[in-house]
């Protein structure tokens, strides 16, 4: 009994000590300091007078400028205390413009603008300067209007000629019925170097142009086929030497022509209600695509009666070799040979030399020179004028 009494005392004493000892406090994590995110940057901002303000948050950059299609020198941008660079242009005519920021020598998109221009090599964003909202003039031919709209179809196939998987786009006009009986002429429309096959719809707005022209009775309903323009895709490599190395340049043009004639055209004529004769086929393109239109069209006049070239680039001045069989006899087959270039384009002299050579051969053609450089601002206008002449 005495032993049990001693143990009880010890337990009681221990319990008393525990009761008097304050609990160990665990350190509490400090609340993270809340940071207010910076206000979003608004860019581009189109002002009421058609000037445009561009902005870019780049606090660590040393030099920033903005390059705008159709505008001469890049605009130097200035940085404020919050690290935001900005510049405001002179008033811009209503239209769609491509532009890029150049940050310490590196070209980049505008990260505040979701409208990007597709391209394999160059980085650019898109800017739309609309007409005046009050008393607005008629929309440009490449601006959406309240008219019937056609459709754009995207096809894929494996090219045995080139050895890759590739695609092409087809525009069908309003009212096209794949189960109907009406057949249509076709314009094969080619993009330029560094573009992808979507360029003529995504940037050139070819479908919108045709929708508007057809609705106004200015163009005949037609299909537009827009293939990938590289017969040798390796020309897109930075060190390919394209347009300087005659071998790769010729391979690019030759294989493209073969793929178009033996793969794309047969597929289109099997899948769509189109007229299958040369008088119902046109071919046209810009820059590299302009050269491809001339090389393909003028060397296979049994396939195409209508040929358009916009700011053609990539041809050599040795036109007798480029077009070995071409002479005045082509006039009996050509319904239209339409050659255009902007007067500020670096390719204007090559195009003038080509037109002079055609004249010396007695080959009928239309010479078009417009204001502007090597930009979509010129090529949309070229297509608008050219399309109204087709299949008449």
C-alpha positions as CSV (number, residue, x, y, z in Angstrom):
1,X,0.0,0.0,0.0
2,X,2.8,2.4,0.8
3,X,4.4,1.8,-2.7
4,X,1.1,2.5,-4.5
5,X,0.8,5.8,-2.5
6,X,4.3,6.9,-3.6
7,X,3.6,6.2,-7.3
8,X,0.3,8.1,-7.1
9,X,2.1,11.1,-5.7
10,X,4.7,11.0,-8.5
11,X,2.0,10.7,-11.2
12,X,0.1,13.6,-9.7
13,X,3.2,15.7,-9.5
14,X,4.0,15.0,-13.1
15,X,0.5,15.9,-14.2
16,X,0.7,19.2,-12.3
17,X,4.0,20.1,-14.0
18,X,2.5,19.3,-17.4
19,X,-0.5,21.4,-16.6
20,X,1.6,24.4,-15.6
21,X,4.0,24.2,-18.7
22,X,2.7,26.3,-21.6
23,X,2.3,24.5,-24.9
24,X,5.1,24.9,-27.4
25,X,4.0,27.4,-30.1
26,X,4.8,26.4,-33.7
27,X,6.0,29.3,-35.8
28,X,3.3,30.5,-38.1
29,X,4.1,31.2,-41.8
30,X,4.1,34.8,-42.6
31,X,1.5,35.9,-45.2
32,X,3.0,36.4,-48.6
33,X,3.3,39.9,-49.6
34,X,0.5,40.7,-52.2
35,X,1.8,42.2,-55.4
36,X,-0.6,44.1,-57.6
37,X,-0.1,42.9,-61.2
38,X,0.8,45.6,-63.7
39,X,-2.1,47.0,-65.8
40,X,-2.4,45.4,-69.2
41,X,-0.7,47.1,-72.0
42,X,-3.1,48.4,-74.8
43,X,-1.5,48.0,-78.2
44,X,-2.1,48.9,-80.9
45,X,-4.5,51.8,-80.1
46,X,-6.1,53.4,-83.2
47,X,-6.9,57.0,-82.5
48,X,-9.8,59.0,-83.8
49,X,-7.5,60.8,-86.4
50,X,-6.2,57.4,-87.7
51,X,-2.8,57.8,-85.9
52,X,-1.9,54.6,-84.1
53,X,-0.1,54.3,-80.8
54,X,2.0,51.2,-80.2
55,X,3.1,50.0,-76.7
56,X,5.4,47.3,-75.4
57,X,6.4,46.5,-71.8
58,X,10.2,45.8,-71.9
59,X,11.8,47.5,-68.8
60,X,15.3,45.9,-69.5
61,X,15.4,46.8,-73.2
62,X,17.9,49.4,-74.4
63,X,16.4,50.2,-77.8
64,X,12.9,49.5,-79.3
65,X,11.3,50.5,-82.6
66,X,8.2,49.5,-84.6
67,X,8.2,48.7,-88.3
68,X,5.0,49.1,-90.2
69,X,4.2,47.9,-93.7
70,X,4.0,50.7,-96.1
71,X,5.6,53.2,-93.7
72,X,9.1,54.3,-94.6
73,X,11.5,54.3,-91.6
74,X,10.9,52.4,-88.4
75,X,9.3,54.5,-85.6
76,X,11.7,54.9,-82.6
77,X,9.9,54.2,-79.3
78,X,10.4,55.9,-76.0
79,X,10.4,54.3,-72.5
80,X,8.5,55.7,-69.5
81,X,9.2,55.2,-65.8
82,X,7.2,51.9,-65.7
83,X,9.3,50.3,-68.5
84,X,6.7,50.7,-71.2
85,X,7.9,51.8,-74.6
86,X,5.5,53.7,-76.9
87,X,5.4,55.5,-80.3
88,X,2.6,57.1,-82.2
89,X,2.5,57.0,-86.0
90,X,1.3,59.6,-88.5
91,X,-2.3,59.1,-89.7
92,X,-2.6,55.9,-91.6
93,X,-5.1,55.3,-94.5
94,X,-7.8,52.8,-93.6
95,X,-6.4,49.3,-94.4
96,X,-4.8,46.2,-92.9
97,X,-1.1,46.6,-91.9
98,X,1.5,44.2,-90.7
99,X,3.9,45.5,-88.1
100,X,6.7,44.2,-85.8
101,X,8.6,45.4,-82.8
102,X,12.4,45.4,-83.0
103,X,13.8,45.0,-79.5
104,X,17.6,45.3,-79.3
105,X,17.9,44.0,-82.8
106,X,15.4,41.1,-82.4
107,X,12.1,41.2,-84.4
108,X,9.0,40.1,-82.5
109,X,5.2,40.1,-82.4
110,X,3.2,42.6,-80.4
111,X,2.5,40.4,-77.3
112,X,-0.6,42.6,-76.5
113,X,-2.2,41.8,-79.9
114,X,-3.7,38.4,-80.7
115,X,-3.8,39.1,-84.5
116,X,-0.6,37.5,-85.8
117,X,0.4,37.1,-89.4
118,X,1.3,33.5,-90.4
119,X,4.7,33.2,-91.8
120,X,7.5,30.7,-91.7
121,X,10.4,33.2,-91.2
122,X,9.1,36.6,-90.2
123,X,7.3,37.7,-87.0
124,X,4.5,40.3,-87.5
125,X,1.2,41.3,-86.0
126,X,-1.8,42.7,-87.8
127,X,-3.3,46.1,-87.4
128,X,-6.7,47.2,-88.9
129,X,-7.3,50.9,-89.4
130,X,-11.1,51.1,-90.1
131,X,-12.9,53.8,-92.1
132,X,-14.4,56.7,-90.2
133,X,-17.3,55.4,-88.1
134,X,-19.5,58.4,-88.8
135,X,-20.2,59.0,-92.5
136,X,-18.1,56.0,-93.4
137,X,-17.1,55.6,-97.0
138,X,-17.7,52.3,-98.7
139,X,-15.7,49.5,-97.1
140,X,-12.5,48.5,-98.9
141,X,-12.9,45.4,-101.2
142,X,-11.1,43.3,-98.5
143,X,-13.2,44.4,-95.6
144,X,-16.1,42.2,-94.5
145,X,-19.5,43.4,-95.7
146,X,-23.1,42.3,-95.5
147,X,-23.0,40.1,-98.6
148,X,-23.3,36.4,-99.2
149,X,-20.1,34.6,-98.2
150,X,-18.3,31.7,-99.7
151,X,-16.5,28.9,-97.9
152,X,-12.8,28.0,-97.3
153,X,-11.9,24.3,-97.4
154,X,-8.5,22.9,-96.2
155,X,-7.2,19.7,-97.8
156,X,-4.2,17.5,-97.0
157,X,-2.3,14.9,-99.1
158,X,1.0,13.3,-99.4
159,X,3.1,14.7,-102.3
160,X,5.0,12.0,-104.2
161,X,6.7,14.8,-106.2
162,X,8.1,16.6,-103.1
163,X,8.1,13.8,-100.6
164,X,6.2,15.4,-97.8
165,X,2.7,15.9,-96.3
166,X,1.2,19.1,-97.5
167,X,-2.1,20.9,-97.9
168,X,-4.0,23.4,-100.1
169,X,-6.9,25.7,-99.5
170,X,-10.0,26.0,-101.8
171,X,-12.4,28.9,-101.8
172,X,-15.9,28.1,-103.1
173,X,-18.1,31.1,-104.0
174,X,-21.5,31.8,-102.4
175,X,-24.1,29.4,-103.7
176,X,-21.7,26.6,-104.6
177,X,-23.5,23.3,-104.3
178,X,-21.3,20.2,-104.4
179,X,-24.4,18.2,-105.5
180,X,-25.5,20.7,-108.1
181,X,-24.8,20.9,-111.8
182,X,-23.2,24.3,-112.2
183,X,-19.5,24.2,-112.9
184,X,-17.0,27.0,-112.2
185,X,-13.7,28.3,-113.5
186,X,-10.7,28.2,-111.2
187,X,-7.9,30.6,-110.2
188,X,-4.8,29.0,-108.9
189,X,-3.4,31.7,-106.5
190,X,0.1,31.4,-105.2
191,X,1.8,32.9,-102.1
192,X,5.2,34.4,-101.7
193,X,8.5,33.3,-100.2
194,X,8.3,32.6,-96.4
195,X,4.4,32.5,-96.5
196,X,2.4,29.4,-95.9
197,X,-0.6,28.2,-97.9
198,X,-3.0,30.2,-95.7
199,X,-1.4,33.5,-96.6
200,X,-3.9,34.6,-99.3
201,X,-6.9,34.1,-97.0
202,X,-5.3,35.0,-93.6
203,X,-3.5,38.1,-94.8
204,X,-4.5,38.7,-98.4
205,X,-8.2,38.2,-97.6
206,X,-8.8,36.7,-101.0
207,X,-12.1,35.1,-100.0
208,X,-13.4,38.5,-98.7
209,X,-12.3,40.2,-102.0
210,X,-14.1,37.6,-104.1
211,X,-17.3,37.7,-101.9
212,X,-17.5,41.5,-102.3
213,X,-16.7,41.5,-106.1
214,X,-19.2,38.7,-106.8
215,X,-21.9,40.4,-104.8
216,X,-21.4,43.6,-106.7
217,X,-21.4,41.9,-110.1
218,X,-17.8,42.9,-110.7
219,X,-16.3,39.3,-110.9
220,X,-17.6,36.0,-112.1
221,X,-18.2,33.3,-109.5
222,X,-15.0,31.2,-109.4
223,X,-13.1,28.8,-107.2
224,X,-9.7,29.8,-105.8
225,X,-7.1,27.1,-105.1
226,X,-4.2,28.1,-102.9
227,X,-1.5,25.4,-102.7
228,X,1.7,25.4,-100.7
229,X,4.3,27.0,-103.0
230,X,7.5,25.1,-102.2
231,X,8.7,22.5,-104.5
232,X,11.9,22.3,-102.4
233,X,10.9,23.1,-98.8
234,X,14.6,23.3,-97.9
235,X,14.6,26.8,-99.4
236,X,13.2,27.9,-96.0
237,X,16.4,27.0,-94.2
238,X,18.4,30.1,-93.2
239,X,21.4,29.0,-95.2
240,X,19.6,27.5,-98.2
241,X,21.0,30.1,-100.7
242,X,17.6,30.3,-102.4
243,X,17.5,33.0,-105.2
244,X,21.3,33.0,-105.1
245,X,22.0,29.3,-105.8
246,X,20.6,28.6,-109.3
247,X,20.4,24.9,-108.5
248,X,18.1,25.0,-105.5
249,X,16.0,27.9,-107.0
250,X,15.4,25.9,-110.2
251,X,14.5,22.8,-108.2
252,X,12.1,24.7,-106.1
253,X,10.3,26.1,-109.2
254,X,10.4,22.8,-111.2
255,X,9.0,20.6,-108.5
256,X,6.3,23.1,-107.5
257,X,5.1,23.1,-111.2
258,X,5.1,19.3,-111.3
259,X,3.2,19.0,-108.0
260,X,0.7,21.6,-109.1
261,X,0.1,20.0,-112.5
262,X,0.1,16.3,-111.5
263,X,-1.2,16.4,-108.0
264,X,-3.2,19.5,-107.0
265,X,-5.1,20.2,-110.2
266,X,-6.2,16.5,-110.7
267,X,-7.4,16.4,-107.1
268,X,-9.3,19.7,-107.4
269,X,-10.9,18.6,-110.7
270,X,-11.9,15.2,-109.1
271,X,-13.4,16.8,-105.9
272,X,-15.0,20.0,-107.1
273,X,-17.5,21.1,-109.9
274,X,-15.0,22.9,-112.1
275,X,-14.5,23.4,-115.8
276,X,-11.7,21.3,-117.0
277,X,-10.2,23.3,-119.9
278,X,-7.5,25.9,-120.2
279,X,-9.9,28.8,-120.9
280,X,-11.4,28.2,-117.5
281,X,-8.0,28.1,-115.6
282,X,-6.1,31.1,-114.4
283,X,-2.8,31.2,-112.4
284,X,-1.5,34.2,-110.5
285,X,0.8,34.9,-107.5
286,X,2.9,37.4,-105.6
287,X,6.7,37.6,-105.4
288,X,8.0,34.0,-105.6
289,X,4.4,33.0,-106.5
290,X,4.5,35.6,-109.3
291,X,7.6,33.9,-110.7
292,X,5.9,30.5,-110.4
293,X,2.8,31.8,-112.2
294,X,4.9,33.0,-115.1
295,X,7.2,29.9,-115.2
296,X,4.2,27.5,-115.0
297,X,1.7,29.5,-117.0
298,X,3.9,30.7,-119.9
299,X,5.7,27.3,-120.2
300,X,2.4,25.3,-120.2
301,X,0.0,27.4,-122.2
302,X,-2.0,24.3,-122.9
303,X,-3.1,24.4,-119.2
304,X,-3.7,28.1,-118.5
305,X,-5.1,31.0,-120.6
306,X,-5.1,33.7,-117.8
307,X,-1.8,34.6,-116.1
308,X,-1.1,37.2,-113.5
309,X,2.2,38.1,-111.8
310,X,2.4,40.5,-108.8
311,X,5.8,41.8,-107.8
312,X,7.5,38.8,-109.3
313,X,10.8,37.7,-107.7
314,X,13.2,34.8,-108.3
315,X,13.4,34.9,-112.1
316,X,16.8,35.4,-113.7
317,X,17.2,38.1,-116.4
318,X,17.9,35.3,-118.9
319,X,14.4,35.2,-120.1
320,X,15.2,33.3,-123.3
321,X,16.3,30.4,-121.0
322,X,13.4,30.8,-118.6
323,X,10.8,30.7,-121.4
324,X,12.5,28.9,-124.2
325,X,9.4,28.3,-126.4
326,X,7.7,31.6,-125.9
327,X,7.1,33.8,-129.0
328,X,4.3,35.9,-130.5
329,X,2.4,32.7,-131.3
330,X,1.4,32.7,-127.6
331,X,-1.0,35.6,-128.3
332,X,-3.4,33.1,-129.9
333,X,-3.6,31.2,-126.6
334,X,-3.3,33.9,-124.0
335,X,-6.5,35.5,-122.9
336,X,-4.7,37.7,-120.4
337,X,-1.1,38.3,-119.3
338,X,-1.1,40.8,-116.5
339,X,2.1,41.9,-114.8
340,X,2.1,44.3,-111.9
341,X,4.6,45.8,-109.5
342,X,4.8,48.7,-107.0
343,X,7.0,51.6,-107.9
344,X,8.8,51.5,-104.6
345,X,9.3,47.7,-104.8
346,X,12.9,46.5,-104.9
347,X,11.9,44.2,-107.8
348,X,10.5,47.0,-110.0
349,X,13.5,47.0,-112.4
350,X,13.4,43.2,-112.9
351,X,9.7,43.5,-113.7
352,X,10.3,46.4,-116.1
353,X,13.0,44.4,-117.8
354,X,10.7,41.4,-118.2
355,X,8.0,43.6,-119.7
356,X,10.4,45.1,-122.2
357,X,11.5,41.6,-123.2
358,X,7.9,40.5,-123.7
359,X,7.3,43.6,-125.9
360,X,10.4,42.8,-127.9
361,X,8.9,39.3,-128.6
362,X,5.6,40.8,-129.7
363,X,3.8,39.1,-126.8
364,X,0.7,41.0,-125.7
365,X,0.5,41.8,-122.0
366,X,-0.8,44.4,-119.6
367,X,1.7,46.6,-117.6
368,X,0.6,47.7,-114.2
369,X,2.6,50.0,-111.9
370,X,1.1,51.2,-108.7
371,X,2.4,53.2,-105.7
372,X,3.7,51.0,-103.0
373,X,6.5,48.6,-102.0
374,X,6.7,44.8,-101.5
375,X,3.7,44.5,-99.2
376,X,0.2,43.1,-99.0
377,X,-1.1,46.7,-99.3
378,X,-0.2,46.4,-103.0
379,X,-1.1,42.7,-103.5
380,X,-4.6,43.0,-102.2
381,X,-5.2,45.7,-104.8
382,X,-3.6,43.7,-107.5
383,X,-5.9,40.7,-106.9
384,X,-8.9,43.0,-106.7
385,X,-8.2,44.4,-110.2
386,X,-7.0,41.1,-111.7
387,X,-10.0,39.1,-110.5
388,X,-12.4,41.4,-112.3
389,X,-10.8,40.7,-115.7
390,X,-10.9,36.9,-115.4
391,X,-13.1,34.6,-117.4
392,X,-14.9,37.4,-119.2
